């Protein structure tokens, strides 16, 4: 699934996507795909706003936890497009 989020700058000048925005964006996209959001998604840090950057996150729902990978596919204007791939159980 593909998502678009807003990029923010941090003190070092590196542009990132806030981890909370990534978590919420992934929850919203999964809700559209399967009819409801997972109970939680947790990403350990902000996502670098550069093509190819990726972050491993955890999805928890109904007593199980699986990994997922968020990967930036495009940087444009004030945002990024990224994909979310949930690991198979």
C-alpha positions in Angstrom: 0.0 0.0 0.0 1.2 3.5 -0.8 0.8 6.5 1.5 1.7 10.2 1.3 2.9 12.2 4.3 4.3 15.7 5.1 8.1 16.2 5.6 9.5 18.1 8.6 13.0 19.4 9.2 14.9 18.5 12.3 17.7 20.4 14.0 20.5 18.7 12.0 19.0 19.9 8.7 17.9 16.4 7.8 14.3 16.2 6.6 12.3 13.4 8.2 8.7 12.2 8.6 7.7 12.1 12.2 7.4 8.5 13.4 3.9 9.2 14.9 2.7 10.4 11.5 4.1 7.3 9.9 2.3 5.1 12.5 -1.0 6.9 12.0 -0.7 6.9 8.2 -0.1 3.2 8.2 -3.0 2.6 10.6 -5.3 4.7 8.3 -4.2 2.8 5.2 -4.7 -0.6 6.8 -8.1 0.5 8.0 -9.1 1.3 4.4 -7.7 -2.0 3.2 -9.1 -4.4 5.8 -12.1 -2.4 7.2 -10.6 -1.4 10.6 -7.3 -0.2 11.9 -4.9 -2.4 13.9 -4.8 -1.8 17.6 -1.3 -0.3 17.4 1.7 0.4 15.2 5.0 1.3 16.7 8.0 2.7 14.8 11.3 3.3 16.7 12.3 6.6 15.1 11.5 9.2 12.5 11.7 8.1 8.8 14.4 9.9 6.7 12.8 11.7 3.8 14.9 10.3 1.0 14.1 7.7 -1.6 15.0 4.2 -0.5 15.0 5.1 3.3 13.2 2.4 5.3 12.1 1.8 8.8 11.1 -1.5 10.5 7.9 -1.1 12.6 5.7 -3.4 14.7 2.0 -4.0 14.2 0.0 -5.4 17.1 -3.6 -6.5 16.9 -5.8 -9.1 18.6 -3.0 -10.7 20.5 -0.4 -11.0 17.8 2.5 -8.9 16.7 4.1 -8.8 13.2 6.8 -6.7 11.7 6.3 -4.3 8.9 8.6 -2.2 6.7 8.0 1.4 5.6 10.0 2.5 2.6 10.1 6.0 1.0 9.5 5.7 -2.8 9.3 9.4 -3.7 10.1 12.8 -2.2 8.1 15.7 -3.6 7.5 19.3 -2.4 6.7 19.1 1.3 5.9 15.4 1.5 7.0 11.9 0.8 5.3 8.9 -0.7 6.0 5.6 0.9 4.9 2.0 0.9 4.0 -0.2 3.8 4.7 -4.0 3.7 3.4 -6.1 6.5 5.3 -9.4 7.1 3.4 -12.6 6.5 2.6 -14.6 9.6 
